[in-house]
Amino acid sequence: MKLDKRYIFHGDSACRPEHPYADSPTEAEPYIVDEELKQAVNLAIQLRRPLLLEGEAGCGKTRLASAIAYELGLPFYRWDVRSTSKAQEGLYQYDALCRLHDVQAKNAGSTVKRDPSNPTDYCEMGALGKAFQLTEYRSVVLIDEIDKADLDFPNDLLTVLDRKSEFLILETNETIKPTPGNEPIIIITSNKEKGGLPAPFLRRCIYHFLKFPDRPEQLSRIVDAHYQATTLAQEETPPKTDLVKAAATRFLELRREGGLYKKPSTSEFLDWIEALQHFGDKPYAVSTLKKVSPLPYLELLIKRRDDWEKMASAA
Amino acid sequence: MNDLDLRIDFTDVTTRLFRRLRKGFKLGMGEYLVALDVIRWETGPKTLADLKLTLRLLWCHSLTEQEQLEDDWDAIATLTAAKPKEKPSSDSASDASAAPEKPEAEPPTAPEVQQQLPQPPQPEPEVSSDFMRTPYLGDEWDDGSALQTYFPVSRRSLSYFWRYLRRPVADGSADVFDLSATVQQVSRQGFFLAPVYTRRNVNHARLVLLIDQDGSMAPFHRFTRDLVETVWEESSLQPDNTSVYYFYNVPTSHVYIDSHCTSPVTLAAVLASCDSETSVLIVSDAGAARGYRRMERVRLTTEFLVKLKQRTNLIGWLNPMPEDRWAGTSAGMIRHLVRMEPMNDDGMSNTIDTLLRGQPLSS
C-alpha cells in the first residue's frame, strides 16, 4: 500500500488548507495531541482502517474527529449511534411510504415536491453513504458511541468498514462504493458500556486508549488551547496562568486521592476553570484555591451522591 | 546501508512478535502484512520504540493486550539487542543474514544450496534462520492465558447465545409496515386507503434456570451471575416466561428463588409450571470441581432428572468445569443421563440447541 501524502495529521489546526471542502467544520477544535495519538490517527488515515477510541467519558474521544476534519479541511459526517440504531441507517434510508403517497397524491391531482417515477428522489444518504459518494477527496466519518447499539450492530458494519467496501441500494439498484484512494477516514468511539466488541471487528481497527492527562502541565496546555479558540470568538479574558496551575494541581489531587467513584474529566475541568474565572465578580483568588477545603464549585466536579457524601465527611 | 540493516531488523522483530501474539490476539495474515507495509513507508518507524508504538496501535485492541505486548516486547528486544554485533559484514539483504548462521546449527544444509534453490524448504526462511541461533522459545508461544484468569465464556457471548433461544410467534401488536402487501392491496383496490400492518413477532420460548449455588460452585458465581443477568437484561425472552431458581448441590424437595438460598419453593411447584415447551437449564459442576464421585449425589440427581423428564425433554446442563475434569467424578456419570456441556462458547451453543430441540432420543 502506498503512502498518501495529501493527508497527514499534525495535530495543529493552523495546518488547515486555505480552501477547505464543503461540509468541513467551520469552527476550530482546540485539541492537544500527543505523539502516540498522532501516530494512531495517521496510521488509520493511511491504512484506511477505522480508528477505535476508548477512554473515560469526557476525555475528548468525540472531539478528535472534528479536530481532524478541521485541520485537513475535509467534510465531516457524524453518526450518533443510539440503542435502536441499525447499520443500514449509516448507509441510506429509503422512504417508500412517501413515494407511495406521492403517487396517490399525483393521481388525485395535487402537486408533489418529488417525482415518484424517479426512485432516487426518495433515497436519503446516511453518514457513510455521503462519504462514499465523494470522488475527489476523502472525508471524516465519526461513528459515536458504537457500544450503545445492539449486539449485532458492529458485525453488520464489518463489510462496510472493510477496505473493499460497497453497498447496494435495493430500491434503485445502485451500487455505492468509495472511489479508490478517497475512502472515508472513520473514527469510532466506545465507552465499553455493554461489554466488548466482537473480535473480527476489533481486528480491523486501529485501537487507541485515550488516557487522562495526569500532569498539571498537560491540563494547562489544554486550557490554553481551549481559551485561544474561544477568546477569539467571544472576546473573553482567559484565566491567568497561576490560577490554571493551582486549579490543575488541586483537580489532579482530587482525582488521585479523592477515592471518587466517578472521577471528573477534562470537560468538567474546563467548566470548573470557567466558573473559577467568570462566576464571581472577579477571578477566584489563587492563594485561597491552593488550600481551601472543600473545593469551590464542587457541583461541577462531583456528580454522584455517594461521592458528595465522601467529600462532605472528608471535610 | 545502516538504514537498510535497521529495516531488516524491524521485519525480524515484527515477525517474532507476530508469532508470539497471533493466537492470543486473534490476528490474521492481513494484520501482519499491514505491519510490514508500514515499516517500508518513508514515514514508518525509525527507532525500535517507534516500531513498538506502531505495532501496539495495529495489533492491540484493549489495555490488557497492550500490557501483554509490553511484556513480550521486552523478551524479544533482549534477544535482538545482541544482533548487530554478530553480522558486521552483511552486504545484501536476506542472504547475508541466512548465510553465516545456517551451517552452525544445521551442518548438512550448505549456504550455497540455500541460495540455489528458488523456493526454500521452510515456509518462513528468515525466521527459522534466527531460531537456529537464539535460545529455543517454543515455536509459537501459547498466549499465556493459561497463567491468567480462567474465563470460559464472556458476557458478550452469553447475551449473544440467549438470542437464539427463541420461538417466534406473530401475535404481538400489529405495527410492522408491510410494503409489498400494501402495494398489492393498492393495485387490487385501485386506490390507496391505508398502509397494511402485520403483527410483530413475540418470543414464546419459556426458560427455567436452575443454578447450583455455594460450596464447590463458589468460584463460578461470577459466571452464574452473568448468566442470570444476561437472561434478564439482554435475552429476547419475555420476563414472564423466565424463572430462575437456586439449589445446593442437587435440587431436592425444595429450591430457592434467591441466590442466598433463603426463600424456598417446593420443587413440585416448579415442575408443575413446566410444560413440554419449557426449556430447563441446569448449571452445576456435578461434583467435578472437587473431583468426588458420590453415589448419593448421582442417585439424587437421577431422581430429579427422571421427574423433570416426565415434564419436558428440553433439558440442558452447563458444567463450568472444563470437560477433561469430568472423568471419574459424579459428573462423568451424570453426563450419561443428560447432555452435559462445558461452559464455553461451543458448549453454550450446543446447549441452546438442546434447549430448543430437546435431548437426543438415545439418552
Interface residues (C-beta under 8 A of the other chain):
Chain A: M1 L3 I8 E35 E36 Q39 A40 N42 L43 Q46 L47 R49 L52 A96 L97 L100 H101 V103 Q104 L151 G195 G196 P198 A199 L202 R203 C205 I206 Y207 H208 F209
Chain B: K26 L27 G28 G30 E31 V34 D37 V38 W41 E42 T43 L53 T54 L57 L58 C60 H61 S62 L63 Q66 S154 R155 R156 S159 Y160 R163 F177 L179 T182 V183 V186 F191 F192 P195 E234
